Amino acid sequence: MKSFFIIPSLGVALFLVLFAVPAASAQQRGATPVFTLDKFHLDQPKSPDFKEKSFSYTETSENWLQMVCEYQVTARDGWLDNITFKWNILLLGAETERLVFTKSITYDKIEADGKAKQKGVVYLSPRDIRRYYSSRNAPIGTSKVVIYVEILSDGIKVGEFQYPKGSVRGVPAKWWQSPLVNRVDNVLLSRTESPWFGMDHDTWVPERPSEKPVAK
């Protein structure tokens, strides 16, 4: 079957669609949270080096794909119970056509004074880059990554954003809902599942442990 995706040439841009809806949580007591997504970073850091003299095998030069969004929240009580990022990441030019990775990550105890800068992050490991994108572990160019994130609080949609800005040639609108994509769940990693867990602990929002799929 012919792919409906064509690899585009894109500049690095960020498109934010921001809106607020009344939250139904009794703990928020009728507050209407307002979300501001300030920045989005798409990086390819190398694996952190924890090398010790007796553990020389820890040396590595492999690259990860790291996606970070920085945001602020304003709510009447100054706090939100939780916020969930539902990531949909489309890789163009992968060895598997129409490849979409999905991951839901929930954070608790959200400071919502409109000033506290907070972050949500997701990773794609070098091993999965080799498995799904390039067996040669070739870097993933920013022009080959298309992202849609839905943001919820207490199960209610309160925002969304897309990367890059505007439409992408060869990629249909609302591609994340298309039945033609090859969807792969839970390959993406949260911060607590990554080698960076434990670093700069105080700068990150508490992450709720993910529920592991039950083996059948």
C-alpha positions in Angstrom: 0.0 0.0 0.0 1.3 3.4 -1.0 2.2 5.6 1.9 0.3 8.9 2.3 3.4 10.4 4.0 6.0 12.4 2.1 9.2 13.4 3.9 9.1 17.2 4.0 11.8 19.8 4.5 10.8 21.9 7.5 12.2 24.6 9.7 12.1 24.1 13.4 8.9 25.7 14.7 6.4 25.3 17.4 2.6 25.6 17.1 0.7 26.0 20.4 -3.0 25.6 20.6 -4.0 26.8 24.0 -7.3 26.9 25.7 -8.8 26.4 29.1 -12.0 24.6 30.1 -13.6 24.4 33.6 -12.2 21.6 35.6 -14.6 19.3 37.3 -12.5 18.2 40.3 -13.9 18.9 43.7 -10.4 19.4 44.9 -10.1 22.4 42.5 -13.4 23.8 43.7 -14.6 25.0 40.4 -11.3 26.5 39.3 -10.6 27.1 35.7 -7.0 26.2 34.9 -5.2 28.3 32.3 -2.2 26.6 30.6 0.6 28.4 28.9 3.1 26.2 27.0 6.2 28.4 26.8 8.8 26.4 24.9 9.4 23.1 23.2 12.8 21.5 22.9 13.7 18.7 20.5 17.2 17.4 21.4 19.4 14.4 20.8 21.5 14.0 23.9 24.0 11.3 24.4 23.5 8.7 27.1 24.7 10.0 30.5 28.1 8.7 31.5 28.3 7.1 34.9 31.6 5.5 34.2 33.6 4.3 37.2 37.0 2.7 37.1 35.6 -0.7 37.8 32.7 -0.3 35.3 34.4 0.6 32.0 31.5 -0.8 30.0 29.3 2.1 30.9 31.0 4.3 28.3 28.6 5.1 25.4 28.3 7.5 22.6 24.7 6.7 21.5 22.1 9.4 21.0 18.6 9.6 22.4 15.7 11.6 21.1 14.5 13.9 23.9 11.3 16.0 23.7 10.7 18.6 26.4 7.8 21.1 26.8 8.0 23.9 29.3 4.7 25.2 30.7 3.0 27.3 33.4 -0.4 26.8 34.9 -2.8 29.2 36.7 -5.6 27.9 38.9 -7.8 29.4 41.6 -6.3 27.3 44.4 -2.7 27.7 43.2 -2.4 23.9 42.7 -3.7 21.2 40.4 -4.0 17.6 41.5 -2.7 16.3 38.2 -1.9 16.9 34.6 -1.6 14.3 31.8 0.4 14.6 28.6 -0.8 12.2 25.9 2.1 12.1 23.3 1.7 11.1 19.7 5.0 11.2 17.8 5.2 10.5 14.0 8.6 9.7 12.5 9.0 10.4 8.8 11.4 8.3 6.8 11.5 5.5 9.3 12.1 1.9 8.1 8.5 1.3 9.2 6.1 3.5 7.3 3.6 5.7 9.0 5.1 5.0 12.4 3.5 6.7 15.4 4.7 6.3 19.0 2.2 7.0 21.8 2.7 7.5 25.5 0.6 8.9 28.4 2.4 10.4 31.3 0.6 11.8 34.4 2.2 14.3 36.8 0.9 15.1 40.3 1.0 18.1 42.6 1.1 20.8 39.9 2.0 24.3 41.1 -0.5 26.5 39.4 0.3 30.0 40.5 1.1 31.1 36.9 4.7 31.6 37.7 6.2 28.2 38.4 8.0 26.9 35.3 7.4 23.2 34.9 8.4 20.5 32.4 7.0 17.5 30.7 9.4 15.2 28.8 9.5 12.0 26.8 12.4 10.0 25.3 13.1 7.5 22.5 16.0 5.3 23.3 19.0 4.5 21.0 17.9 0.8 20.9 14.5 1.7 19.7 15.9 4.2 17.2 17.8 1.3 15.7 14.8 -1.0 15.9 12.2 1.3 14.4 14.0 4.1 12.6 17.5 3.2 11.4 19.5 0.1 12.0 22.6 2.2 11.6 21.5 4.4 14.5 21.5 7.4 12.2 20.4 10.7 14.0 16.7 11.7 13.5 16.6 15.1 11.9 14.2 17.6 13.4 12.4 17.9 10.1 11.4 14.2 10.3 9.6 14.5 13.7 5.9 15.5 13.8 4.2 15.8 17.2 0.7 16.1 18.7 0.2 16.3 22.4 -3.2 16.4 24.2 -3.2 17.8 27.7 -5.7 16.7 30.4 -6.4 17.4 34.0 -8.6 15.0 35.9 -9.5 13.4 32.6 -10.7 16.7 31.0 -9.0 18.1 28.0 -7.5 21.5 28.8 -5.0 22.0 26.0 -3.1 20.7 23.1 -0.1 21.5 20.9 1.4 20.5 17.7 4.9 20.6 16.3 5.9 21.9 13.8 3.7 24.9 13.0 1.0 24.5 10.4 0.4 21.6 8.0 3.1 19.1 6.9 3.2 18.2 3.2 2.0 14.6 2.7 0.7 14.3 6.3 -3.1 14.5 6.7 -4.8 16.7 9.3 -5.4 14.9 12.6 -3.0 12.1 11.5 -2.9 10.9 15.1 -6.5 9.7 14.7 -5.8 7.9 11.3 -6.4 4.2 11.2 -3.6 3.9 8.6 -0.8 4.7 11.0 1.3 2.0 12.5 0.8 2.8 16.2 3.4 1.6 18.8 2.4 2.1 22.4 4.8 2.5 25.4 8.1 2.4 23.5 8.6 6.1 24.5 10.0 6.5 28.0 9.1 8.9 30.7 11.8 10.6 32.8 11.6 8.0 35.6 12.1 5.3 33.0 15.2 7.0 31.5 18.9 7.2 32.6 18.2 10.8 33.6 15.9 9.8 36.5 17.3 11.2 39.7 19.2 14.1 38.1 18.0 17.6 39.0 15.2 16.0 40.9 13.8 19.2 42.4 13.3 20.9 38.9 10.9 18.2 37.8 7.2 17.7 38.6 6.5 14.4 40.5 5.6 11.7 38.0 2.9 9.2 38.7 4.2 5.6 38.2 2.9 4.2 35.0 0.7 1.1 34.9 2.4 -1.8 33.3 0.3 -3.8 30.8 -1.0 -7.1 32.2 0.5 -10.1 30.4 -2.1 -12.3 28.8 
